[in-house]
Amino acid sequence: MLETFLLSQLDDNDDSSDDSSAFIQESDRIHGFTCATAVFYAPSDLATPGGMSSEKIRCTPRWWKEHPRYDTVLVSIDADGVGLDGMLVARVRAFFSFKYGGKKYPCALVEWFEYCEDHVDDVTGMWMVQPELHDDGNRVTSIISVDSIVRACHLIGVYGDVDLQAEDFHYSLSLDIFSRFYVNWYIDYHAHEVIC
């Protein structure tokens, strides 16, 4: 996955892009991180000077030394798209960076979600997503540039088959237990503007 990501980032005219063994030899150090800060322009949020906002996006197996926390994010796939037409939802499983050819590449390993329908839910007015799966049932994952992350997003599980009263249920497992989610565009002003 790392080589595929690097090849997508390199210039087509770069002769080294054909030599994956050079990548392995040169990129022997990968630095991992448990969080990243998304900084974005949110003019409707009057709480910050100049409309600039920031938020932490976390991915750690032991949040406060207890349960895992892997935040979900909006990833830009089309700068000209409006709302979620230009973005996908992903869950960050790792933040890391590496150097190749003297350039630093900040990355994220993500699990993808796909839209359940091509329109918002009639009742809630929110988009619905579900984990994107391979034919064998495993999650679709890839490595993306941290620069493509727009901001964190909030997912609400679609209740139904999940027994929330079960003794082994813990909120930290919500993204693994629920099979469908609402993309919550009511969480704050900026999310409302970006998602709708």
C-alpha positions in Angstrom: 0.0 0.0 0.0 2.9 2.3 0.8 4.5 1.8 -2.6 1.1 2.4 -4.3 0.7 5.6 -2.4 4.2 6.8 -3.2 3.8 6.1 -6.9 0.6 8.1 -6.9 2.4 11.0 -5.4 5.5 11.0 -7.6 5.8 12.8 -10.9 5.2 10.6 -13.9 8.5 11.9 -15.3 10.4 10.8 -12.2 12.7 7.9 -13.2 12.8 6.6 -9.6 9.0 6.0 -9.7 9.6 2.7 -11.5 12.0 1.3 -8.9 10.0 0.1 -5.8 13.1 -1.5 -4.3 14.7 2.0 -4.1 11.7 3.1 -2.0 12.2 0.2 0.4 15.9 1.0 0.8 15.5 4.8 1.2 12.4 4.8 3.3 13.6 2.6 6.2 12.2 5.1 8.8 8.5 5.5 9.3 7.4 7.8 12.1 4.0 7.2 13.7 1.7 9.7 15.4 -1.5 9.3 17.5 -3.2 12.5 16.4 -3.2 15.3 13.8 -4.7 18.8 13.8 -7.0 19.9 11.0 -7.0 23.6 10.5 -9.8 25.0 8.3 -11.6 28.2 7.4 -15.0 28.4 9.0 -16.4 31.9 8.6 -19.8 31.1 10.1 -18.1 30.1 13.4 -18.0 33.5 15.2 -16.2 32.0 18.2 -12.8 32.2 16.5 -11.0 35.3 15.2 -11.0 35.5 11.4 -13.0 32.3 11.0 -10.1 29.9 11.5 -10.9 26.7 13.3 -8.9 23.7 14.3 -9.6 20.3 15.7 -7.7 17.2 16.8 -8.2 14.0 14.9 -7.1 11.0 17.0 -6.1 7.5 16.3 -4.8 5.5 19.3 -5.3 2.0 20.5 -5.5 3.2 24.2 -7.2 6.5 24.6 -6.6 7.7 28.2 -4.8 4.4 28.7 -8.1 2.5 28.3 -10.1 2.0 25.1 -9.2 2.5 21.4 -10.2 5.7 19.6 -10.0 5.9 15.8 -11.7 9.1 14.6 -13.6 9.5 11.3 -12.8 12.1 8.8 -14.1 13.7 5.6 -11.6 13.2 2.7 -11.6 15.4 -0.3 -11.6 13.5 -3.6 -12.9 16.3 -5.9 -12.1 19.9 -5.1 -14.9 21.1 -7.4 -17.5 18.8 -5.8 -20.3 20.4 -3.7 -20.8 19.0 -0.2 -20.4 15.2 0.1 -20.3 15.0 -3.7 -16.6 15.9 -3.4 -15.8 13.9 -0.3 -15.7 10.5 1.2 -15.9 9.3 4.8 -13.0 7.4 6.2 -11.8 6.1 9.6 -8.2 6.9 10.5 -6.3 3.8 11.7 -2.8 5.4 11.8 -1.0 8.6 11.1 2.6 8.4 10.0 5.2 10.1 7.9 8.2 9.0 5.9 10.8 10.6 3.7 11.6 9.8 0.1 13.8 11.7 -2.3 14.4 14.3 0.4 10.7 15.1 0.7 8.5 14.3 3.7 5.2 12.6 3.1 2.6 12.9 6.0 0.1 10.1 5.5 -2.9 8.3 7.1 -4.0 4.7 6.8 -7.7 4.8 6.5 -10.7 2.4 6.3 -13.3 3.6 3.8 -17.1 4.0 4.1 -19.4 4.1 1.2 -22.7 5.8 0.8 -25.8 3.6 1.3 -27.9 5.7 -1.2 -27.3 8.5 -3.7 -29.5 10.8 -1.7 -30.0 11.9 1.9 -32.3 9.9 4.3 -35.9 11.2 3.9 -36.5 11.3 7.6 -33.3 12.7 9.1 -32.0 14.7 6.1 -28.6 13.1 6.7 -26.4 11.0 4.4 -26.0 7.3 5.4 -22.8 5.4 5.1 -21.7 1.8 5.7 -18.2 0.2 5.8 -16.8 -0.5 2.4 -15.9 -4.2 2.2 -13.9 -6.4 -0.1 -15.6 -9.6 -1.4 -14.0 -11.6 1.4 -15.6 -9.3 4.0 -12.5 -7.4 5.0 -12.5 -3.6 5.2 -11.3 -1.6 2.2 -8.2 0.3 3.3 -5.6 2.6 1.7 -3.0 5.2 2.5 -3.9 8.8 1.8 -2.1 12.1 2.1 -3.0 14.0 5.3 -3.5 17.1 3.1 -6.6 15.4 1.6 -8.4 15.3 5.0 -10.9 18.2 5.2 -11.9 17.8 8.9 -13.2 15.3 11.4 -16.7 14.1 11.0 -19.2 12.6 13.4 -21.1 9.3 12.7 -24.2 8.2 14.5 -25.0 4.5 14.4 -28.3 3.5 12.8 -30.1 1.6 15.6 -31.9 -1.6 14.9 -30.1 -5.0 15.2 -27.5 -3.8 17.8 -28.2 -4.7 21.4 -27.0 -1.6 23.3 -27.9 -3.3 26.6 -25.5 -6.2 26.0 -22.8 -6.5 28.7 -19.9 -6.6 26.2 -21.1 -3.4 24.4 -18.8 -0.4 24.8 -19.1 2.9 23.0 -15.5 2.7 21.8 -16.6 -0.2 19.6 -19.5 1.6 17.9 -17.7 2.0 14.6 -17.2 -1.8 14.5 -20.6 -2.9 15.8 -23.1 -0.8 13.8 -23.4 -1.7 10.1 -24.8 1.7 9.0 -24.2 5.3 10.1 -25.7 8.8 9.7 -23.1 11.5 8.8 -24.0 14.0 11.4 -24.1 17.5 9.7 -25.7 19.0 12.8 -22.6 18.6 15.0 -21.4 22.2 14.4 -21.8 25.1 12.0 -18.9 24.2 9.7 -20.0 20.6 9.3 -23.4 21.8 8.4 -22.0 24.1 5.7 -19.5 21.5 4.4 -21.7 18.5 4.2 -25.0 19.8 2.9 
